[in-house]
Amino acid sequence: MINIIILLAILGYSAWVLVRFLRKSRQGACAGCSTSKSCPGCAGSSMNEDHAKIKKSI
């Protein structure tokens, strides 16, 4: 009986983490990062996206 409870807890937590990851990934690069505006990695990726948009419009 305890094995089933532990298994359900693990599966439930895994599903919750997966759903949270998918929601954040839909928001774009570093969307889940609380420092997305000041993070060098996040700032670089947003600059690349802006540069790509400019190239496409030319």
Backbone as XML, in Angstrom:
<?xml version="1.0"?>
<chain id="A" units="angstrom">
  <residue number="1" name="MET">
    <atom name="N" x="0.816" y="-1.196" z="0.000"/>
    <atom name="CA" x="0.000" y="0.000" z="0.000"/>
    <atom name="C" x="0.864" y="1.266" z="0.000"/>
  </residue>
  <residue number="2" name="ILE">
    <atom name="N" x="1.898" y="1.282" z="0.818"/>
    <atom name="CA" x="2.766" y="2.460" z="0.891"/>
    <atom name="C" x="3.510" y="2.664" z="-0.430"/>
  </residue>
  <residue number="3" name="ASN">
    <atom name="N" x="3.804" y="1.553" z="-1.131"/>
    <atom name="CA" x="4.481" y="1.656" z="-2.426"/>
    <atom name="C" x="3.611" y="2.410" z="-3.441"/>
  </residue>
  <residue number="4" name="ILE">
    <atom name="N" x="2.327" y="2.169" z="-3.412"/>
    <atom name="CA" x="1.417" y="2.843" z="-4.333"/>
    <atom name="C" x="1.356" y="4.336" z="-4.014"/>
  </residue>
  <residue number="5" name="ILE">
    <atom name="N" x="1.325" y="4.686" z="-2.745"/>
    <atom name="CA" x="1.274" y="6.090" z="-2.339"/>
    <atom name="C" x="2.550" y="6.809" z="-2.767"/>
  </residue>
  <residue number="6" name="ILE">
    <atom name="N" x="3.689" y="6.172" z="-2.562"/>
    <atom name="CA" x="4.970" y="6.777" z="-2.964"/>
    <atom name="C" x="5.023" y="6.932" z="-4.477"/>
  </residue>
  <residue number="7" name="LEU">
    <atom name="N" x="4.588" y="5.924" z="-5.215"/>
    <atom name="CA" x="4.566" y="5.988" z="-6.676"/>
    <atom name="C" x="3.666" y="7.115" z="-7.173"/>
  </residue>
  <residue number="8" name="LEU">
    <atom name="N" x="2.490" y="7.257" z="-6.586"/>
    <atom name="CA" x="1.577" y="8.325" z="-6.980"/>
    <atom name="C" x="2.150" y="9.712" z="-6.657"/>
  </residue>
  <residue number="9" name="ALA">
    <atom name="N" x="2.845" y="9.816" z="-5.540"/>
    <atom name="CA" x="3.466" y="11.094" z="-5.184"/>
    <atom name="C" x="4.562" y="11.464" z="-6.183"/>
  </residue>
  <residue number="10" name="ILE">
    <atom name="N" x="5.364" y="10.504" z="-6.565"/>
    <atom name="CA" x="6.438" y="10.747" z="-7.533"/>
    <atom name="C" x="5.855" y="11.109" z="-8.893"/>
  </residue>
  <residue number="11" name="LEU">
    <atom name="N" x="4.870" y="10.385" z="-9.354"/>
    <atom name="CA" x="4.247" y="10.659" z="-10.646"/>
    <atom name="C" x="3.536" y="12.013" z="-10.640"/>
  </residue>
  <residue number="12" name="GLY">
    <atom name="N" x="2.868" y="12.340" z="-9.557"/>
    <atom name="CA" x="2.186" y="13.627" z="-9.458"/>
    <atom name="C" x="3.166" y="14.786" z="-9.486"/>
  </residue>
  <residue number="13" name="TYR">
    <atom name="N" x="4.256" y="14.660" z="-8.753"/>
    <atom name="CA" x="5.267" y="15.714" z="-8.745"/>
    <atom name="C" x="5.923" y="15.851" z="-10.117"/>
  </residue>
  <residue number="14" name="SER">
    <atom name="N" x="6.196" y="14.734" z="-10.761"/>
    <atom name="CA" x="6.797" y="14.766" z="-12.099"/>
    <atom name="C" x="5.877" y="15.458" z="-13.098"/>
  </residue>
  <residue number="15" name="ALA">
    <atom name="N" x="4.605" y="15.163" z="-13.032"/>
    <atom name="CA" x="3.640" y="15.802" z="-13.935"/>
    <atom name="C" x="3.573" y="17.303" z="-13.667"/>
  </residue>
  <residue number="16" name="TRP">
    <atom name="N" x="3.589" y="17.710" z="-12.399"/>
    <atom name="CA" x="3.530" y="19.128" z="-12.040"/>
    <atom name="C" x="4.768" y="19.876" z="-12.554"/>
  </residue>
  <residue number="17" name="VAL">
    <atom name="N" x="5.952" y="19.272" z="-12.393"/>
    <atom name="CA" x="7.188" y="19.900" z="-12.873"/>
    <atom name="C" x="7.162" y="20.013" z="-14.400"/>
  </residue>
  <residue number="18" name="LEU">
    <atom name="N" x="6.686" y="18.996" z="-15.082"/>
    <atom name="CA" x="6.616" y="19.017" z="-16.537"/>
    <atom name="C" x="5.665" y="20.103" z="-17.032"/>
  </residue>
  <residue number="19" name="VAL">
    <atom name="N" x="4.507" y="20.220" z="-16.426"/>
    <atom name="CA" x="3.540" y="21.250" z="-16.821"/>
    <atom name="C" x="4.127" y="22.635" z="-16.576"/>
  </residue>
  <residue number="20" name="ARG">
    <atom name="N" x="4.778" y="22.830" z="-15.444"/>
    <atom name="CA" x="5.382" y="24.129" z="-15.132"/>
    <atom name="C" x="6.476" y="24.471" z="-16.140"/>
  </residue>
  <residue number="21" name="PHE">
    <atom name="N" x="7.285" y="23.486" z="-16.499"/>
    <atom name="CA" x="8.343" y="23.701" z="-17.485"/>
    <atom name="C" x="7.762" y="24.083" z="-18.840"/>
  </residue>
  <residue number="22" name="LEU">
    <atom name="N" x="6.720" y="23.396" z="-19.275"/>
    <atom name="CA" x="6.113" y="23.681" z="-20.573"/>
    <atom name="C" x="5.482" y="25.065" z="-20.605"/>
  </residue>
  <residue number="23" name="ARG">
    <atom name="N" x="4.854" y="25.480" z="-19.523"/>
    <atom name="CA" x="4.262" y="26.825" z="-19.470"/>
    <atom name="C" x="5.332" y="27.899" z="-19.572"/>
  </residue>
  <residue number="24" name="LYS">
    <atom name="N" x="6.444" y="27.699" z="-18.874"/>
    <atom name="CA" x="7.523" y="28.688" z="-18.920"/>
    <atom name="C" x="8.228" y="28.682" z="-20.265"/>
  </residue>
  <residue number="25" name="SER">
    <atom name="N" x="8.369" y="27.528" z="-20.889"/>
    <atom name="CA" x="9.067" y="27.460" z="-22.171"/>
    <atom name="C" x="8.260" y="28.124" z="-23.281"/>
  </residue>
  <residue number="26" name="ARG">
    <atom name="N" x="6.951" y="28.169" z="-23.146"/>
    <atom name="CA" x="6.114" y="28.844" z="-24.143"/>
    <atom name="C" x="6.294" y="30.354" z="-24.104"/>
  </residue>
  <residue number="27" name="GLN">
    <atom name="N" x="6.770" y="30.873" z="-22.969"/>
    <atom name="CA" x="6.958" y="32.316" z="-22.822"/>
    <atom name="C" x="8.227" y="32.791" z="-23.497"/>
  </residue>
  <residue number="28" name="GLY">
    <atom name="N" x="9.088" y="31.905" z="-23.907"/>
    <atom name="CA" x="10.313" y="32.285" z="-24.591"/>
    <atom name="C" x="11.547" y="32.043" z="-23.745"/>
  </residue>
  <residue number="29" name="ALA">
    <atom name="N" x="12.684" y="32.495" z="-24.270"/>
    <atom name="CA" x="13.962" y="32.275" z="-23.598"/>
    <atom name="C" x="13.993" y="32.996" z="-22.264"/>
  </residue>
  <residue number="30" name="CYS">
    <atom name="N" x="14.331" y="32.284" z="-21.238"/>
    <atom name="CA" x="14.490" y="32.811" z="-19.879"/>
    <atom name="C" x="13.228" y="33.491" z="-19.355"/>
  </residue>
  <residue number="31" name="ALA">
    <atom name="N" x="12.078" y="33.079" z="-19.789"/>
    <atom name="CA" x="10.849" y="33.712" z="-19.320"/>
    <atom name="C" x="10.618" y="33.447" z="-17.841"/>
  </residue>
  <residue number="32" name="GLY">
    <atom name="N" x="11.068" y="32.313" z="-17.369"/>
    <atom name="CA" x="10.876" y="31.976" z="-15.965"/>
    <atom name="C" x="11.914" y="32.574" z="-15.053"/>
  </residue>
  <residue number="33" name="CYS">
    <atom name="N" x="12.919" y="33.191" z="-15.619"/>
    <atom name="CA" x="14.004" y="33.767" z="-14.836"/>
    <atom name="C" x="13.529" y="35.079" z="-14.211"/>
  </residue>
  <residue number="34" name="SER">
    <atom name="N" x="13.702" y="35.228" z="-12.910"/>
    <atom name="CA" x="13.251" y="36.452" z="-12.248"/>
    <atom name="C" x="14.140" y="37.637" z="-12.586"/>
  </residue>
  <residue number="35" name="THR">
    <atom name="N" x="15.346" y="37.380" z="-13.095"/>
    <atom name="CA" x="16.265" y="38.461" z="-13.448"/>
    <atom name="C" x="16.443" y="38.543" z="-14.955"/>
  </residue>
  <residue number="36" name="SER">
    <atom name="N" x="15.387" y="38.278" z="-15.711"/>
    <atom name="CA" x="15.504" y="38.192" z="-17.162"/>
    <atom name="C" x="15.943" y="39.497" z="-17.815"/>
  </residue>
  <residue number="37" name="LYS">
    <atom name="N" x="15.688" y="40.629" z="-17.170"/>
    <atom name="CA" x="16.085" y="41.909" z="-17.758"/>
    <atom name="C" x="17.558" y="42.226" z="-17.512"/>
  </residue>
  <residue number="38" name="SER">
    <atom name="N" x="18.113" y="41.727" z="-16.408"/>
    <atom name="CA" x="19.498" y="42.057" z="-16.081"/>
    <atom name="C" x="20.451" y="40.877" z="-16.268"/>
  </residue>
  <residue number="39" name="CYS">
    <atom name="N" x="19.945" y="39.717" z="-16.571"/>
    <atom name="CA" x="20.768" y="38.526" z="-16.755"/>
    <atom name="C" x="21.500" y="38.608" z="-18.098"/>
  </residue>
  <residue number="40" name="PRO">
    <atom name="N" x="22.835" y="38.446" z="-18.111"/>
    <atom name="CA" x="23.567" y="38.539" z="-19.379"/>
    <atom name="C" x="23.109" y="37.496" z="-20.405"/>
  </residue>
  <residue number="41" name="GLY">
    <atom name="N" x="22.780" y="36.309" z="-19.949"/>
    <atom name="CA" x="22.315" y="35.277" z="-20.866"/>
    <atom name="C" x="20.967" y="35.608" z="-21.463"/>
  </residue>
  <residue number="42" name="CYS">
    <atom name="N" x="20.084" y="36.144" z="-20.658"/>
    <atom name="CA" x="18.747" y="36.512" z="-21.131"/>
    <atom name="C" x="18.807" y="37.740" z="-22.029"/>
  </residue>
  <residue number="43" name="ALA">
    <atom name="N" x="19.608" y="38.707" z="-21.644"/>
    <atom name="CA" x="19.715" y="39.924" z="-22.439"/>
    <atom name="C" x="20.304" y="39.612" z="-23.814"/>
  </residue>
  <residue number="44" name="GLY">
    <atom name="N" x="21.264" y="38.711" z="-23.858"/>
    <atom name="CA" x="21.867" y="38.332" z="-25.131"/>
    <atom name="C" x="20.890" y="37.626" z="-26.034"/>
  </residue>
  <residue number="45" name="SER">
    <atom name="N" x="20.053" y="36.770" z="-25.471"/>
    <atom name="CA" x="19.099" y="36.046" z="-26.308"/>
    <atom name="C" x="18.014" y="36.981" z="-26.824"/>
  </residue>
  <residue number="46" name="SER">
    <atom name="N" x="17.598" y="37.957" z="-26.026"/>
    <atom name="CA" x="16.574" y="38.881" z="-26.520"/>
    <atom name="C" x="17.150" y="39.800" z="-27.578"/>
  </residue>
  <residue number="47" name="MET">
    <atom name="N" x="18.425" y="40.148" z="-27.453"/>
    <atom name="CA" x="19.059" y="40.981" z="-28.468"/>
    <atom name="C" x="19.156" y="40.215" z="-29.782"/>
  </residue>
  <residue number="48" name="ASN">
    <atom name="N" x="19.449" y="38.931" z="-29.701"/>
    <atom name="CA" x="19.527" y="38.108" z="-30.908"/>
    <atom name="C" x="18.172" y="38.005" z="-31.582"/>
  </residue>
  <residue number="49" name="GLU">
    <atom name="N" x="17.101" y="37.904" z="-30.790"/>
    <atom name="CA" x="15.766" y="37.827" z="-31.358"/>
    <atom name="C" x="15.405" y="39.129" z="-32.058"/>
  </residue>
  <residue number="50" name="ASP">
    <atom name="N" x="15.743" y="40.269" z="-31.442"/>
    <atom name="CA" x="15.456" y="41.561" z="-32.045"/>
    <atom name="C" x="16.249" y="41.722" z="-33.340"/>
  </residue>
  <residue number="51" name="HIS">
    <atom name="N" x="17.499" y="41.290" z="-33.325"/>
    <atom name="CA" x="18.350" y="41.395" z="-34.511"/>
    <atom name="C" x="17.791" y="40.523" z="-35.640"/>
  </residue>
  <residue number="52" name="ALA">
    <atom name="N" x="17.287" y="39.344" z="-35.285"/>
    <atom name="CA" x="16.711" y="38.457" z="-36.291"/>
    <atom name="C" x="15.462" y="39.072" z="-36.906"/>
  </residue>
  <residue number="53" name="LYS">
    <atom name="N" x="14.656" y="39.764" z="-36.103"/>
    <atom name="CA" x="13.447" y="40.405" z="-36.607"/>
    <atom name="C" x="13.804" y="41.524" z="-37.579"/>
  </residue>
  <residue number="54" name="ILE">
    <atom name="N" x="14.850" y="42.267" z="-37.268"/>
    <atom name="CA" x="15.283" y="43.354" z="-38.141"/>
    <atom name="C" x="15.786" y="42.800" z="-39.470"/>
  </residue>
  <residue number="55" name="LYS">
    <atom name="N" x="16.542" y="41.710" z="-39.410"/>
    <atom name="CA" x="17.062" y="41.099" z="-40.636"/>
    <atom name="C" x="15.920" y="40.617" z="-41.529"/>
  </residue>
  <residue number="56" name="LYS">
    <atom name="N" x="14.879" y="40.044" z="-40.917"/>
    <atom name="CA" x="13.760" y="39.532" z="-41.705"/>
    <atom name="C" x="12.998" y="40.662" z="-42.381"/>
  </residue>
  <residue number="57" name="SER">
    <atom name="N" x="12.917" y="41.816" z="-41.719"/>
    <atom name="CA" x="12.152" y="42.917" z="-42.290"/>
    <atom name="C" x="12.898" y="43.621" z="-43.417"/>
  </residue>
  <residue number="58" name="ILE">
    <atom name="N" x="14.197" y="43.416" z="-43.489"/>
    <atom name="CA" x="15.003" y="44.088" z="-44.545"/>
    <atom name="C" x="14.908" y="43.335" z="-45.810"/>
  </residue>
</chain>
